[in-house]
Amino acid sequence: MLRAESLRVRIAERLLIDKLDLEVKAGERWGVLGRNGAGKSTLLHVLAGLRAPDAGRVFFGDRPLEKMSRRDAARHAAVLLQEETRDYWGSARDYAMLGRYPHQSGLFGPAQNDREVVEQALADMDLQDAAGRAYRSLSGGERQRARLAALLAQQPGFYLCDEPLQQLDLPHQVAFLERLCHEARNRHSASLMVLHDLVFASRYCDHLLLVFGDGRCAQGSREEMMTDEHLRALYGFPLNVRVVDGERIFLPSRPDDAAQL
């Protein structure tokens, strides 16, 4: 579905990603983990076609991303960036309708199907009661849910999300991640998300990409990557592993324990 070959990514003189080969298949849910400044967001921008790699190529299926039109690429992949604007003029419903733009071909605005898709996305993000409110009047969490509704309304085959859970409370974090699981099971979509919560990464991702920020990456199944050894190397911080209801939970050690390393 998405394939990267020999990607190299730099910022100024700093090498962030070097010789990365990555393949995300239909139905897979990938998490991207790493410390602040490691290059996770920059990599997502490259995979979305918003920044050219310093070397290597990105493909959707067998098509090189650089040869696809923006509209065509948007039919294949929906992108949620970390940054947001508060200055959008319309309502939350209008904002969510932006996700339907790649699919619209008529001259008379959204079709009935577009409206139905948007209403479902708003319901999935628990925004029905706020759908008519001005986007700029929404709280930070409500704006994030409107952005996620637009993402879902796009109905892509591939989701690229940079910290999609930011500003969300726990029920809405779970609601979005459960929706991605539903999309993977029922529409065979795939996703790649930058995450910081190790519990959610372990529970909702079946593959992980670890970005170290010095050119190195490690990738594999959740079981292969979610180990004390890998995570200590990635974060440079000690973790305690607990098993709760058969699920491994990684907890940060207390500062006194960390100081002993």
Order of alpha helices (4+ residues) and beta strands (2+ residues): beta-beta-beta-alpha-beta-beta-alpha-beta-alpha-alpha-alpha-beta-alpha-beta-alpha-beta-beta-alpha-alpha-beta-beta-alpha
